[in-house]
Amino acid sequence: MNFIDTHRDRWHILGGEDGPPVSINADPYLLLDLMQWHAVRAQWPAGVPVGLKLANDADVEDIAADLPRFELIALHFPKWVDGRAYSQARLLRSRYRFAGEVRATGEVLVDMVPLLHRTGFDAALLRSDQSRDAAERALGFFPGFYQGDANDNRPLFAKPPGTAEALAHAPAKEFVNEGASI
């Protein structure tokens, strides 16, 4: 799981209610909301990276046809108690096989990190009062789960023999963050 440093993130959000005009040449790593995407979608060149900010009340099915065009989908948690973005991430990974980055934004707390990982998120922008070190430790709290997750839908009993024993004796994982977003 990557933890995003906003000062080093290559993705840029357009500001304002409507945002300034989209300039692909000036900034190829734009993170657009759904309205902005629909405004530029027809003329967006193939091969130019684009990301989508998706509200947690948006239907993932509505963007399914455009998923191959996105490198990043940022799902928003307006409150830490609102878990609709978990379902969106799970749908993106399990049903639609989205292979790009799925990023958690908004009220993202350390306590949420294990479930974020299990539901298909691979990056998170933690709330400013949250510790990155604590978030990395939270990923190693549980070496295995009985239920399947976005990476492997099989429950523990359906996995190869010895998996449960290997997980029970596994040392805590070392999580290394790679990429420009660190």
N, C-alpha and C positions, 0 to 999 in steps of 0.2 A: 504494500500500500504506500503510495506517495502522499506526503503531506506538503501541501502547496505553500510556497513562500510568495506572497503577492508581489514582492519587489523583484522577483526573478521569473515570474510566470510569463511565458511567451504569449499567452492568450490575452487579448484586450477586449474589454466590454465597451460598447458604444454608450455614450452618456445621454442624459436628458430624456424627456418623455419619448420623443421620436428619434433622438440621436442625430449626430451629424451625418451627412451623406456618406454612404459606404464607398471607400476607396480601396479596392483590392490591391492596387500597386503600392499604396502607402503602407499598408499593414496587412499582410497575408494571413495573420492568425487572429481573425475576428471571431468573437463569441457573440452571436446574435440571438435575440429573443424570437419567439415564433412569428410575431408580426413583421419584424425586420426580415426574417428569412423568407417569408412569403412575398415580400416586396421585391427581393432581389433574386429569388430562386431561379427564374427563367433565364436570366442572363449570367448567373454565376458560372464561371469557367470550370470545366472538369479538371481535376488535379490540383485546384487551389484549395488549401486547407480551410475548413470552416467548422465552427463549433456552434452548438445550439444550447441556449439556456431554456430549460423546460420547467414551467411552473408545476407544482405538485398536484394541481387539479386538472392538468392537461391529459388527454388520452394518448398513450403511446401508440396505439393503433393508427392514429391520424398522421403520424410521421413515418410509419413503417416503410413506405415507398422511398423516402429520402434517406433512410439510414445509411446506405452505402456511401453517401456523399459527406457524411459527418466524420470528423476525426475525434470529436469530443462532444459529449452530452453532459451538461451540468444540471443536476437535479437539485431542487431547492427544498430545504427544510425551514419553513417560516417560523416554526416553534419546534423545540426538541421533542414535544409530545405528539407531533403530527407525523405519522409514519408512512404517509402515502408514497413518498419518494422511494422507500424500500421496495414497494410493490412495482413501481416503475422500473427500477434497476433490475429486479428479478425478471420482469417481462423482457426487457431489452436483451439480457444475457440468455435466458432460457428459451423463450419463444422465438425471438427475432435474431438470435445469434449475433448481436452487435459486438464487433471486435475492437472498436475504438475505446477511448478512455471514457469511463463513467465517473463523474466527479460529484461529490457531495458538497453543497454550499449552504450558507445560512447559519442556523443555530446548530452547528455540529459540535457535539461534546465528546470528550474522551470515552465516556461510557457507551457511546454508540458505535465505536470503531469495530469491535468484533462482528456485530450484526451488519454493519456496512460492508465489511469484507465478505461475509457469507452470502449476502444478497446480490453481489456483483459489482460493487463499487471498487475501483482500484486507485482512487485518489480522493483526498478530502481537504477542504479548506476549513481548518478548525476555527471556532470562534476565538476572538482575540485573547480571551482570558484562559484559554486551554493550553496545556503543556504538550508539546510535540513528544518529549521524552515519555510522558505518561501514556500517550496514545500508542507509541511504539511498544511499550510494555504490555498494554492491554491486548495487543494482537497475540501475545504468547500465553495469556492466562489459561486457555483451554486448548490442549493439543489435538483434540478431536471432538466430534459431535455425533450423536446418534442419528440425527436427521441428515438428509442430503442437503446440498446447498447449490448455489448458482454454478459452481465449478464442477460438481459431480452430484447429480440428482439422486444417486443411490443411497439408501440408508446404510448405516454401518454394517448391519447384518448381511447386506447383499454385496459387500465389497469382498475382495479376495481374502482367503483365510490368512489369519495372522495380522491383519490390518489393525484390529482393535488392540492387540497386544503390543504392536509396534508403536502405536500412538500413546499407549499408557506408559511406555518406558522411554519415550522420546524426550530429549532435553529441550529446554525452552529454545524457541527459534531465534535466530539472529536475523533481523529484518534490515536489509540494506535498501536505501532509497536511491534510485538511479534516475537520470534524466535531468533536463534543464529546469524542471519545476521544483527542485529542491532548494 
